[in-house]
Structure formats: structure tokens, C-alpha cells
Amino acid sequence: MRRAGTNHSRYPQSKLEEECSTRALVGYISETGNTKKAARAIYDEIPGEKDLLSICDVPDPSVYDLIFLGFPIHQFGPDKKAMMRMKQHCVPGRKVALFVTHAAPETEPELQEWLSKFKEAAPGAEMVGLFDRQGQMSVPIRMMLRLS
């Protein structure tokens, strides 16, 4: 079983260096901190000129050659905020890598289906990667599960 905080697919370093030859953005939406931690880890690994920003704070995405977009899974896929931001950033001709955080175990049968919903929500972009990272479950969700 995978430990929390590990990703189960890696972006090849040689391809990463090629894609990040000029300017990259690591943008994220994070409510519990899991996606922000994943964004920071990606940011620390990519070479070249780069920015780490909340997706809501990105002034002009067209200045980036590669955009990493990170979102948590909500209700088995992307929520409305994530869908809106993917529509804004995942446009034809733009290279995008998605990273998704969740509290599901690696063995969750529906996990790949949930991840596919993110890729389907970004059909216009040139998708150069999609990976996930298991994080901690939010306190409100844990409380709700205890009460059910």
C-alpha cells in the first residue's frame, strides 16, 4: 500500500527539462493544504524560470510555455471551481500537466475513473501529464464519516 503523500506516476525528468526550457507555471487550488504541498514539490523540481501561484492569482496564463494545474478531487471528480479554471487555462496549443490530490487508497477501484474526469475536462490543451497524490482527508469529511 502506498504511503500518504507519494505519487504513483512520475513525470520523466528528460521530458520535464525539455518542456520547461523557458517558463513554467505551477498553479493550484488547495483547501486542506494537500494540493499546495504537491504544487510546492513540483515547483521545487522543475528547472528554469517558473512561478508558483494559486490558480485564482494567475494574471496572464499565455506567458507560460507549460502549466501544471493542481486540484483536489471533490465528489468523485473536479468541482465547479476546477472545471472553470481548466476551461480558462486548458486551451488549444497550451501544454498542460494536471496533478490531482485525494484521500482515496491506491486500491480504490474508481480512482482511475475519477482521474479521467479531470483529463476529460481539459480537452483543448496538449496534455503532457496527469498524475495523482494521496493526501490527508479533510477534517470536515472525517467528522461526517464518523457521524454516518
C-alpha positions, 0 to 999 in steps of 0.5 A: 500500500502506498504511503500518504503523500507519494505519487504513483506516476512520475513525470520523466525528468528528460521530458520535464527539462525539455518542456520547461526550457523557458517558463513554467507555471505551477498553479493550484487550488488547495483547501486542506493544504494537500494540493499546495504541498504537491504544487510546492514539490513540483515547483521545487523540481522543475528547472528554469524560470517558473512561478508558483501561484494559486490558480485564482492569482494567475494574471496572464496564463499565455506567458507560460510555455507549460502549466501544471494545474493542481486540484483536489478531487471533490465528489468523485471528480473536479468541482465547479471551481476546477472545471472553470479554471481548466476551461480558462487555462486548458486551451488549444496549443497550451501544454498542460500537466494536471496533478490531482490530490485525494484521500482515496487508497491506491486500491480504490477501484474508481480512482482511475475513473475519477482521474479521467474526469479531470483529463476529460475536462481539459480537452483543448490543451496538449496534455503532457501529464496527469498524475495523482497524490494521496493526501490527508482527508479533510477534517470536515469529511472525517467528522461526517464519516464518523457521524454516518 
